[in-house]
């Protein structure tokens, strides 16, 4: 369907809403009637030619066979589709026989809707169409709406027709239906000040994706093909893929069977998709409704081809309970096995941040790829994403783990950057990710990047945010670049502006990096004082409410039953002051024994202060030894946590103080050999890894301070120690590498790969432009810069 026909049809349907529903629904609710009526009329027109055959079959089964339940298969054969209607009604007949009696009309409509096969009844229920029909009947507009939809001036069927004047009305394909649906949704939601919804995929993008998916296998397509879309919307990608494969005049001309599978969470789009599956003769039971992320509807199934444009920038927080239990991932689709820096295998979290679930859909597809031992051609995936999938998430995080798993398993084939404003309801930059587990030999271990951001032609009239499109020659150019698998340097036009397409080839390892932690020693001064010890009376995480209770009630907080007796007013105070407490925090705050434990810790600190005095020292190591001896002398038994709480309370970072020793150790030749083998260094280099040799031959390590901790990203192809010596050591002499915390991450910096430096303009040209503007500003710039008129003329 071309854009002119598309716009004409949308305008006609919109006029139905405006003409008939203005006083019955608010404009934002027009969609509740118009969308289901479009689908209903689409099905209704298809059943009109075979209506008599279906009714004859019904009569035969009831009279001749004396059936209490109708046999569905003969009814499907009679209708010519996988759906049918056993009532005597069509929309046209409902209108032609209507009277002024609204009750009779409504009764006929209910009989009409009740006559549909179960698969259509589900669509009717998803749309709540009967409820809308009753409401329209009560407002006396139902007949008007039916009259509009049976107009001979619109064609909602997939077949070409003629209007009363003999003009051709092109058929409405599944993709065309998607365009109409998307435009109507946009208009309806604009009236209601709502967002336009998901991003419908333009026809030319789907065509590009189908070429990328199928063309490499056109001579070795499996005899039976399965295609899956986990966010199928109105089904455009599925049906267009099927059309491309089975096109008798196309490049592939496959003759095997094609089975389509999909899942969609939105009831409206699901109903449209399912209705089109029925119209095209596909099995509508393969289209499921609900959340792909919450329920693995196709668990155990594997697919040959998968295409999708999942929602991006959309929260999946409401579905977390089905995927994660706290920090544990309970859905195996979103767990991956990776190796840590030391080569140890571990099961890792493969879930992105809760605000954007698009990579979960990619993992859903990756998990449903056919194994090569089951299918030599494996599986191919094309998925549309925004830029965040390329680079968000730190090493060891869910997003990075997903990228790492895909790239290290050599699944990522190509990423193509698309032009901005190519999509219907978003102007942001988008990318097609192409994945396969059966790369040809020449592409193994490699990833191709194609920048087609500047490859487009402008539309005469915008379609929502869409103001450009791929021409057929653009798709051909991208496909050629894909198959050539060679670098392409971007050209420039006469104004030295970049134009055309660019491409680069990378090794898988080019996207990986080590996230290395760089530590520096903690240096602390210490000394007892009442002021430093005072905070020990309170839990750090509950300091504000505990301080309030202490100031208000003093020693009463330690009395048995006092806190529970006043629990309501305590919790009310917290709420009034914006302090949110979970169950564990509330329990601590109201626990008298816990308060007494903290007071005892404070008293132990005061005992130590009385014994050791209040003199400050810059040698924390000696101070700590004195504290430990005093604890033994006073026979005070503290846990390691309690002892550290006192020491931390009375010490502070001081860059002039001595380094804080963590551990002293004796290392024999075997110990040293293990360390040097682990770190890949010489014994003389161990200080750079935190092991410092002493004059007595022993070694010690220092405590690190989190305030001075830093991280460095080292390319996988690089060497961590070489990087440290070149980039870190010259600037921080006492720093060391904490190799134990090293993580591996992956990110794809698309813009960096294709950045083209543009030389700055010459100073004389800039000056001339400034002075030309100054002429227009009546000499204001000259006054500010102190440039005389003579100078201006000389420069000019």
N, C-alpha and C positions, 0 to 999 in steps of 0.2 A: 504494500500500500504506500503510495507516495504521500508526501507531506500535505499537499493540497487536499487530497481526498480525506486524509486523516483529520485535518482541521475542520473540514466540512461536516464530517460525521460527528465529531465532538461538539461542534456548534449546534447541530440539530438535536443531539441528545440533551445538551445543556438547556436548549430552549424548551424541551419537554418539562424539565424540572421547573424552569421559570414560569411557564404558562400554567401548569397544573398544580404545582405544590407550594406556590408562594404563600398562601394563607393557611396551609395545613402543616408545614414543617418550617423550622428555621433553616436558613440556607445551608448551614453547616451539616444539617441532617439529610439533605437531598440524597446523599450517597446511599442511605439506608434503603431507598426505594429504587433509585436509578440503576445501580450496579446489578442487583439481582434481576431486575426486569430486562436488562440487556442480555444477561445469561439465559433467562427463561425464554425470551423471544428467539434467541439463537438456537436453542434446542427445539422450540416449537416449530420454527420454519422447516427444520430438517425432517420432522415427523409428519408434516402435512401431506406430502405425496403418498405416504404409505398408510395413512390413517385407516382407510377402508379395509386394507388387508389385515391390519392388526385387529380391528373390530370383528372381522370374519373369523379370525383365529380364536378370539375370545368366545364368540358364539359357538363355534365348533366344540371347544373344550368344555363349555358349560352344558350344552345340549346333547351332543353326540357322545362325549366321553364321560358325561355326568361328573366332572371333576369338582372337588370342593376347593382345591388350590390350583391355580393356574401354573402350567409348565412354562418356565421362562424361556427356554431355548427356542421353541417355535415362535414365540412372540418376538424375540430378537431377530430371528430370520425374516419374519414378516415386516418388521420396521426397517431392517437393513442396517441397524446399529446395535450397540450393546445396551441400549436403553430403549424404552417404549412408553406409551401411555394408553391404558386400557379404557379410559373414559371416552365418551362420544365427543368431547370438547376439544377445540383448539382456541387460541386467542381470537382468531378471526370469527369463529362461530359464537364465542361468548359475546362478542360485540354485536354481531349481526342479529342475534336473537334476544338482545337485552331489552328490558322494559324499564319503566320508571320505578319498579319495585326493587329497592336496594337489597332486600333480604333474599329475593330469588337470585339476583346476580351473585351475591356472596355465596349462596349455597352452590351455585353452578361452578364458581371459582374453586371452592373447597373440593367439589367432586373432581374437578379438572386436576388440581394439584395432587389429590389422593390417588389418581389413576396412574401416576408415574411409577416407573420401576424403582426399586429401593435405592439404587445408586443416585438417581436424580432426587429422590426424597431427602437424601442426606444433604445434598446441595441446598435444597429448599429450606431445610432446618438450619443449616449453617448461616444462611442469609436472614433467617427469621421472616421469611417472605409471607407466610400466611398471616402472621401478626400484622405486617405492614398492609396487606390486602384488606384486612378487617378494619384497620384504622382509616384507610382511604375510603372504604365503603361508607363508614360512619360519617365521613366529611363530604360524601357525594362527589368524589373526584376519581374513583376507581375506573369508571367507564371512560373518562377523559384520558387517563393515562394509557389504558389499553388501546384506545383509538390512535394515540400518537405512535405507539410501538408497532402497530400493524400497518403503519403508513407505507405505501409502495415506494416512497421516496428514500427509504433507507434500506441498506442491505447488511444484515448481521450474519449472513451465512458465509461459509468458506468458499462459495461458488459465485462466479460472475452472474449478474442479472441485469435486466433493463428496467428503467423507470417508466412511468406511463407515457413519457414523451419519446421513448426509444433510446434514451441515453444509457450508455454502459455504466453500471455500478459495480466496481471491482469487488471480489469476495474479500471477506475479513479473515485473514489468517490468524493463527494463534499469536504470532508476534504482533500483528496489527491490533489484535484484541488487547494485547499487553500495552501497546501505545495508547489506545483509547482509554483503557482502564487507568493508566498512570496520569494522563492528562486530566481525566475527570476527578481523580483523587486530589490532584494538585489544586484544581479549581475549588473543589468542595472544602478542602482544608484551609485555603486562603480565606474563604468566607468565614471560617471559624477560628482564624488566627492560630492555626496549628501548623506543625511541620509537614512537609509533603510526604514523608514516609521513606520507604526504602528506595534504593537507586535502581531503577529499571535499566536493563542493559540494552543499549542501542543495537539495531540490526547489524550494522557494519562491524561492531565489536564482536558480536556472536559469530559473524562470518569469519572474521580473523581467527577467532578461537577454534572454530571447527576446522579450518585449514591447518592450524598448528597441531591439532589433536590427531586428525585423520590422514592428512597427506603423507606423512612419513611412512605410514603403513598401508598405503592404498593398494599395494600389490600383495599384501599378506594379511588382510583383514580376517579375523576369525569368522567361521561360517555362521555362528550365532553370536550376536553382539549385545552387550548390556551397557546402558548409559545411565549414569546416576548424577543427580543434582541435590545436595543436602539442603539447599535453600532455594527451592525451585520457583517460588513466586507463581506467576501465571503459566509457567511451563515453557516459555519462549526458547530457552536454551535447549531443552530436551527435544521439542518438535522440530526446531530448525536443524539440529544435529541429525535427526532422523531424515529430514527432507534432503539434507546435503548428501548423506550416505546413499539414499535410495533414488536420487535423481537420475532418471534413465539417460539424461543428456549430460550428466556431470562427469567430473574427472575420475570419480571412483567407481560408480555404477555397481555397487555391491548388490548381490542377489540373495544374501542370507537374511535371516530373521533378525529384527532389532527390537529389543525390549527396553522400555523406559521406566526408570524408577526415580522417585523424588519425595521430598518431604517439605512441608510448608507450615509455618506457625500461624499465619494470618488466615482467618476463616474465609474472608472474601477472596483473596488470591487463590487459596486452596480450592474453593468452589469453582473459580474460573478455570484453573488448571485441570481439575478433574473433569469438568464438562468438556473441555477440549480433547482430553484423552479419549473420552467416549465418542466424540464426533469423529476422531481420526481412526477409530477402531483399535486403539491401544487399551491395554487392561487397566481400567481405572483403579483397581485394587492395589496396584503398584505405587499409587500416589497416597502418601500418608499425611495426616494432619497432626500438628503438635510440634513441640520443640525437639529439634535434632540433638541439641546438647543434653537435654534432660533424659531422653530415652533413646537407646540405640535400637531403632526400629528394624534395621537391616543387619543385626548382629549375625555374624557367621557368613554373610554374603560377601562376595568379591566381584568387582566390576571391571570391565575392559576399559571404559572411558568415563571420565568424570569432569563435568564443567560446572562452574558455580560463580556467582557474584554475591558472596555472603555479606551480611550487614557489617559495616565497619563503623567504629566510634560508638558502638552500642553496648550498653552495660549488660553483663550476664550475671549480675549479682543475685538476681532472684533464682538462678539455676545452680548456684554454687552448691547448695545442699545435696544435689544429685551427683555432683562431681567430686566434692571435697568434704572431708570430715575434719574440721579444723585445718591443720596444715597437711594432712594426709590426703593424697589423691586416691579416691576409691573407684574411679572409672578407668579401666585399663586402657581406653583409647587415648588417654591423656597422661600416660606414663611412658617414659622412654629409657632405654638402657644406654648409658654413656660410660666412658672411662674417665677417671680423674687424672690429674697431672702425672700421678705416679703409675698410671696404667691399671689401676684397680677398677673393675666394673661396678657400677652402682645404678640403681633405679632412680631416675630423676623426675621431678615435677615438670610437666610440659603444659602448664596452663598460663595464659597471659594475665595481666592485671585485669581486675574485675570490670573496669570501665570500657574494655574493648575486646570482644570475643571472636574477632574474625579469624585469628590463627587456630582457634578450636575447630572451626569448620575445615580448615586445611588438614589438621591432624585426623579429623573424621575421615577424610578422603584417603589420606596416606595409609590409614589402617585398613582400608578396604581395597588396596591394590592387590591384584592377582600375583601369586608367587610364580617365579619363572619356571619352576618345575611343573606347575599346573598349566601355564600358558606361556609359550616361548616369547610372545610379544609383550608379556607383562601387562602393565596398565599405564595409561597416560592421563594426566590431570592438567586442566587449564583453569586457573582461579584468579579472579580480579581482587586486588587489594589496594588500599591507600598506602601512603609512605610509611606509616608507623610499623607495619610488618617488617620493614627492611632493617630498622635500627633500634626500636625501643627495647628497653630491658637491658639490665646489666649482665655481665658474665655470671653464669650460675642461676640466673633467673629464668622464668618460664619461657618468655619470648626467645631469649638467646638459646635456650636448650632446644626449642623447636627448630630454629634455624640450624643449629649445630647438628641435630639428628638428621635433618633432611640433607644437608650438604655432606656430612661425613659418610652417609650411606649412599652418596652419589646419586641422589634422586633429583636434585635441582638441575634442570637442563638450561632454561633460558628465562630471563626477566625482560619484559618489554615495557618501557615507559610510554604512556599514552598522552595525547594532548590534553591540556586543561579544557574544561567546559565541553567535554565530549559526551558526558553523561547527562541524563535528563533532569535530575534533581540535585546535582552537586557540581561545583566548579573546581574541586580540588584535584590535585595530581593523582592519577591512578596508574596501576601497573598490572600486567598479566604475568602471573607465575606459571611456568610450564614445567611439569614434573614428569619423570618416567623412571621406572626401575629396569628398563631395558635399553640403555643408551647404546648406540652403535660404537664400535671400537674407537673411532676418531674423536668422539665426544666424551669418552670416559675420563673422569677426573677433572673435567673442565665445566665451566659455567659461561654461557654466552649472555652478554648484556647488549640490548638494542635500545637506543634512544630515538623514539619516533615522536617526541614531544612537539616537533616543528612540522610534522607531516599531517596536514589537514587542509580542508577547504571550508570557507565560511558558508553558513546557511543564509538564505535570503531572509528568513524569519526565524527567530529563536523559538525553540520548543522547551519551555521552562528555562533552565539554566543552560541547556544545550544550544551552543551557537556555532558549532562546527561539526564536521563529520569526516570520516575517511572516504575518499573516492576509491573506486575499484583499483585504480593504478597504485594507490597508496598501499592497499592490502597486498598487492602483487609485489611491491618493493620490499615490504616487511618480510613476506614469505621467502623472497629470493635471498634476502640477507640472512634469514634463519638457515636456509639450506646451504648457502655458501660457507657459513661458519668461518668467517674471516674478519679481521678488523676492517672497519670502514671509517675513514677520516671525514669529519663533517666539512662540507663546503661552505663558502661565504658568498654573499651576493655583491653587487656593485658598491654597496654602502658598507662593505666589510661586516655585515651582519650574518651570523650563522644561519644556515638553511639546510633542509634535507634531513637525511638519516645518518646516524652514527652507530658503530658497533665495536665492541671489544670482547676479547676472550680472556678468561682468567682461570687460574688453577683453583681448585676447591679451597686449598689452604690459604689463598689470598684474603679470604674473608674472616679468618680466624685470628684470635689474639689471646695472649696470656694476660690475665689481670693479676698483677704482682703487687703485693703489699710491701711498702717500704717503711721500716720502723726506725724510730730514734729513741735513745734511752730516756727514761724518766729520771728527772733530777728533782729531789725534794728536800725542803727544809721542814723542820718539825719543832713543836713545843706545846706543852699543855697550857690551857687557859680555860676559865669558866665559860667564856663566850664560845670557844671552839667546841667544848664538850656539850653545851646546851642542846644542840639539835639531836643528840642521841636519845632524848626523851621521846622523840617522835619518829614514826615511819616516814621515810623520804616521800613515798608515793601518797601518803595521807597527811602530809605536813600541815596543809592549810586547815582542814577540819579539826585535827588534833590540837593545833596551837589555839584555835578558837575555844575548844572545850577546856583546855588547861587554863586559859585566861579567864574564862567564865566561872569555872567551878573548882580550880585548884586541885587539892588532894582528894576531893570527893570522887574524882574519876577512877581512883584506885579502890574505892569501897565496893564491896560485893553487891551486885544488883542495881547499882546506880545507873550505869549506862543503858541497861535494858529497860529500866523504868522510864528513862527519858529518850528512848530510841526514836519515837515518832517525831519529837521536836528536833532531834539531832539530824535525822534524815531530811526533814522539811527544810532545815537551815541549809543543808547541802544543796538541795534542789533549788532553793531561792537564790543561792550564790553560784548557780551554774556548774556545780560539781557533780559529775556523773560517776556513780559507784556501781561496779558489778557485784555479784553475790559474794565473792571472796573478799573484796574490799570492805563491803558492809559488815561482814562477819568480823574482820580484824578490828574495824573501828569501834565496834560495840563489845569487844572481848576484853573483859577486865584483866584476865591472865596475861594477855598480850601487852596491855599497858604496863603491867607489873614487870614483865620481862624487859621492856625497854627502859623502865626506871632503874632496874637492877643493873643494866648495862651502863647507864649514866653514872650510877654510884660506883661501879668498878672503875670507870674512867677517873672519877674524883679521887678514889683511893690511890690510883697510880700517880695522879698529879701531886697528891700530898707526899708521896714517897720520893718522886723524882724531881719535883720542883717545876718551875715554869720557864726555865731558861731555854731559849731557842737555839737550834743547832742546824748547820748546813750539811751535816752528815747523817742522813736518814738511816743508813745501815747500822751505825753505832747506836742511834736512838732506838731502833727496833730491838737490838740485842738487849739494851737496858730494860725495855718494857717487858720482854720475855722473861728476863731474870727476876724482875719485880713481881710478875704474875706467879712465878714459882715460890718466891719468898712469901708472898701474901696468901699462897695456897688458893689462888683464884683459878677456877677451871672455866675456860671459854672455848667455844667452838672456833674453828678457823674463820667462819663468817663474822662472828662477834668480835674476835680480835682485830680483824681487818677493818671492821666498822669503827672501832676506836682509833686505830692508826690513821685511817683516812680522814677522820674528823679533825685530827690535830696535826696534819701535814698538808703541804701545798707545793705546787710546782714552782721551782726556782731554777732558772737557767744557769745560775752561778753555783748551785749546790752540787754535791757529789752524785755520781750516777748510782741509781738504786740497783743493787745486786739481786738477781732472781735466784741464781743457783750456782754453787761451786761444785766442780766435779773433777775426777781423775779419769783421763782417757788413755787407754793403752793403744798399742799399734793397731789391734783389731778394731777398736772403736773408731779410731781416726780413719781407717780404711773404709769402714762402712759410711762414715759421714762424707768423705771425699767422693766416694762412688755415687752416693745419693745426690749430692749437689753438683757433681761434675766439675770439681775444682781441685787444687792442690792444698796440702796442709797449710801452707803459708797464706792461703786465701780464706781460711775459715772465719776470720773476723768479719768478712763481708757477708757472712751468713749468720752472724750473731754469736759465734763462739770465739772468745777472746783468751789467748794464751797468757799465763801469768809467769812471773819470774821463777816461781817454784816448780814450773812444768805443768801445773794444773790449768784448767780452763774454767771460765765462768761466763754466765749469760746475764744480761741486764733486763730489768723490767722495761717495757715500752710505755709510752704515753699516747693515749688515743688522740689527744689534741694536736700532736705533731705527726700523726700517722698519715701516710699518703699512698696513693696507688698509681701504678704506671701500666699502660697498655703496650705490650711488646708483641709484634707480629709473630705468628706461628713459625714463619720461615726464619725468624731471627733467633738470637741466643740471649737468654735472660741476663746472664752474667756479663756478657759483652755490653749489652745495653746499659746495665747498671754502672759499669766502670766508665762508660763514655758519657752518659746523660745524667747520672745521679751523683756519683761519688765526688766529682769535681766541685759540686755545689754544697754537698752535705757530707762532710768527711766522716762523721760518727754514725751515719746511717748504715743499716744492714737490710738484707733481703729476708723476708719471712716466707720461705719457700713452702712451708706447710699450708699456707692459706691460698696458694696459687690456684686460680680457676681459669677455665678455658671458656671463651665467649666467641660468638660470631655475630657480625653485623655487616650490612651491605650499604655502603655510602655511595649511592647512585650518582648524586650530583657531583661528588668529588671526582669520580671516574671520567665524567664527561664535561668537566669545567674547562672552558676555553678563556684564556686570559685575553683581555682586550686592552690594548695599549691606551694610556691616558692621552687625552688631546694635548696638543702643543699649547704652551703657555700663551703664545701670541694670539692663537685662535680664541682661547678662553677670554683673554683681555679684550679683544675686539668685540666679542659678544657682550661682555659686561658693559663696555662703553656704549655700545649700541642701545642697550637697555637704559643706560644712564641718560641718553639723549631724550628718551621718552619720559624720564622722571624729572625733567627740568633741572638737571644739574645737582640733584640731591646726593647721588653717589660721589660725584666729584668733590662736593663739599666735605663729605665724610672722609674720603681717602686723601684729600689734599692734592688732587690732580688739577693742574691748570688747563685751560682751554687749549693752549698751545701744545701741551703734552698730549692731550687727547688727539689733536689733529695729527701730531707726529706719529702716534701709534696707529691711528686709522690709516 
